[in-house]
């Protein structure tokens, strides 16, 4: 019965796209007791089959799935891990309580760029990965730890946030 519940939990979490609380997992998997559902979820968490986090309202659980980036699609998050296997390179980014795994075939220029760029990057650093359609530079990786300053405009209640020392991204608050 235990493995049956765990299989149901894995199947359910593999289908949902958002972190899910224990009660939704319990109801969807047909588990009669909330504590039983929590116990199975925590066992799967310890086995590293699912991800989880205790919040102020209880536990939430999720699974990250490997995904691909389309051209001109960007993923932003905290650099968690870089896994290199025989056939692929996978980077894991976290954003609040959700994780995303982006995989590239090992022999591609994207994978080699990831390995070279991130070998000296500390885990926990906020990064952005942009997939391009340029064969010479298929991905662009930026670290987002630059300092920003607020510049007051002459307009009433207008502030512009700029990166130091370059003006790259501008956000206007009115």
N, C-alpha and C positions, 0 to 999 in steps of 0.2 A: 504494500500500500504506500509506503514512504516514497519509493522511487516513482510510483505512478503520480503522486502529487507533485513531486519535483519535475517530472516530465511535463505535466500540465502547466506548471508555473513557467518553465522555460519556453514552452510553446506560446503561452499568452504574452510573456514579456517580449518575445521575438516579433510579435505582431503589432504591439503598441508603439507609438512614436514618442511618447512623453513618459517621464518618470511617473510611477503609479503607486498609490498607497496600498497598504496591506488589505484594507476592506475591499477594494476593487479586485485585487488579486484573489482574495478568498471567494468572493461571489462569482467571479468569472471561471474559476477552476473547480467550483463545486465542493469546496472545503467547508465543513460544517462549523469549525471553531476558528476564531480570529487568532488565538494563540498558536494553534497548529500551523496556520498559514505563515505567521511570523517566524516560527521555528524553522520551517522548511526554507523560507526565504533567507534567513540568516545562515543556514547550512550551505545553501548555494553561494552566498556571499563569501563565506570562509573558503569554499572550494574554488573561488575566483571564476565562477560561471556566470554570475550577474554582478552588477554594481549596486550599491546602496548607500544611503546617507540618513542619519537620524536628524530630523528637523524639529522645530519647536512644536509641530503638530503630530509628530510620530515618524515612523520610518517610510521612506520612499525607495523603490527599487526600479532598476531599468537594465537593459542590455544595450551595449553599443554594437552597431553593425558596421562592417567595413563598407565604405562608400568610395565613389570616384568623384572627382571634380570635373565639371564640364568647363569648356573654355570660357574665360572671364568670370568664373565663379570663385569666390574667396571664402576661406574658412579662417575664423579668428578664435583663438582660445589660448589657454595656458598650456605650454609644452609639457606633456606628462611623460611620454616614453617614445622611443624609436625602436621598433622590433624588426630585426633583419632575419628572414628565413631563407630557405633555399631558393624560393621562387618569387618572393615579394618583399617589399619594404613597407612597413606600416607605421604611420605616425599617429599617436593618440593625443588629442587635444581635449581639454576640459573647459567648460564654460558653465559657471554656477554649479548645478548638480548634474548636468548632462555631459556625457563624453561622446566624442566622435572619433572614429578610426578611419583614416584615409590611407588607402593602399595603392601602391604602384608596382608593376612588375619590376623585378630586381635589375634587369639589364637595361632599363630605360634611362634616358637622361634625367628624368624627373627624380628617380630613385637615387641616382648618383649625386644630384644637386642636394637632395635632402640629407644624405649621409655626410657630404662635405660641409654643408652649412651648419648642421646641428651637432657636429661632433664636439664643438667647444661651447655649445649653448647650455646654460644651466637649466635644469628642470624647474618648472614653475614660471619661466619667462613667458610673457605674453607675446605671441607671434601671430602673423598673418601669412597665409599661403594663398597665392593667386595663381590660378592655372591660366595660361595664355594660349593663343593659337600660333605663336611664333616658334618654329622648329629650333631656332638657335637658342632661345631662352624659354623653354616650355613652362617653367614655374618661377615665380618670384617669391622669395621668403623675406619678410621684414620682421624685425623685433620692434615691439611697441613700448619701449621703455624711455623714449625721449621725453624730456620735460616740456610742459606746455605753460604758456602764460596767457593772461587775459588782458586784452587791450580794449580800452573804452573808446567807443566811437563818439562822434559829435552828435549823433542822434540820441534822443531821449531813450533811456533804458536799453541801449544796444551794447552788447558785448561780443567781441570776436575772440575765439580761442585759437591760438596759432602755436605751431610747434617751434621750438627753438633749435637752431637759428634760422630755419627756413620757413616760409609761408607755404605749407603744403595743403592742409585740410582746414577749412574754415567753417565754423558753426556760428550762426547768428542767433542770438536770443532777443526777442522783441517783447 
